[in-house]
Amino acid sequence: MLLNVKLDRPSRLSGKHDEDSDPSTDGLEMDGVSWSFARQSDGSARVTTTLRKAYVEVTLQDTYAYDASPLFALAPAIKDTIPEGI
């Protein structure tokens, strides 16, 4: 698992149809934290928090791409430290 916390909006969220405002974006909510979901060409999954003042980006290796437990584990820390809003 690779974890990256960014203050700036990730480039894939900066397009015309970004995940923060597009209701058709693949996403999920884990324990009160919203995530966008993007499958990578190597089979891994990149999930990025949405609707927060800073972005947390997590890359899950292909063998863990469908495992939500890391997102549940990170949710309390994200909720406690990164305010909601865009």
C-alpha positions in Angstrom: 0.0 0.0 0.0 1.2 3.5 -0.9 -0.2 6.5 0.9 0.1 10.0 -0.3 -1.4 13.1 1.3 -1.7 16.2 -0.9 -2.9 19.7 -0.3 -3.4 20.3 -4.0 -6.1 18.6 -6.0 -4.6 15.5 -7.8 -4.4 16.1 -11.6 -7.0 13.4 -12.3 -9.5 15.4 -10.2 -8.8 18.7 -12.0 -10.4 17.9 -15.3 -13.8 19.1 -16.7 -15.5 16.1 -15.1 -13.7 15.7 -11.8 -14.6 13.1 -9.1 -15.5 15.8 -6.6 -18.5 17.0 -8.7 -19.4 14.2 -11.1 -22.1 11.9 -9.7 -21.2 9.2 -12.3 -17.7 8.7 -10.9 -16.9 5.3 -9.4 -16.8 5.9 -5.7 -17.5 4.5 -2.3 -17.9 5.6 1.2 -16.1 3.9 4.1 -16.9 4.9 7.6 -17.9 8.4 6.7 -15.1 9.1 4.2 -15.9 9.4 0.5 -13.4 7.9 -2.0 -13.1 7.9 -5.8 -11.9 4.7 -7.3 -9.7 4.2 -10.3 -8.3 0.9 -11.6 -4.7 1.2 -12.9 -3.3 -0.6 -15.9 -1.2 -2.9 -13.6 -4.3 -4.2 -11.8 -3.8 -2.0 -8.7 -6.4 0.4 -7.5 -5.9 4.1 -6.7 -8.5 5.5 -4.3 -8.6 9.2 -3.4 -10.6 11.0 -0.8 -13.1 13.4 -2.2 -14.9 16.4 -0.6 -12.1 17.1 1.8 -9.8 20.1 2.2 -6.8 17.9 1.5 -6.6 14.8 -0.6 -5.4 11.4 0.6 -4.5 9.0 -2.2 -4.0 5.3 -1.5 -2.7 2.9 -4.1 -3.5 -0.7 -3.4 -1.5 -3.5 -5.1 -3.5 -5.7 -7.4 -3.8 -8.5 -4.9 -5.5 -6.1 -2.5 -7.4 -3.9 -5.0 -10.7 -5.2 -3.7 -9.8 -5.1 0.0 -11.6 -2.3 1.8 -10.0 -2.9 5.2 -7.2 -0.3 4.6 -9.8 2.4 3.9 -11.7 1.5 7.0 -8.4 1.7 9.0 -7.6 5.1 7.6 -11.1 6.6 8.0 -10.9 7.7 11.7 -7.5 9.5 11.2 -8.8 11.2 8.0 -12.1 12.3 9.7 -10.1 13.7 12.7 -7.5 15.6 10.8 -8.9 16.7 7.4 -12.0 18.8 7.4 -14.8 18.2 4.9 -15.2 20.7 2.0 -13.7 21.4 -1.4 
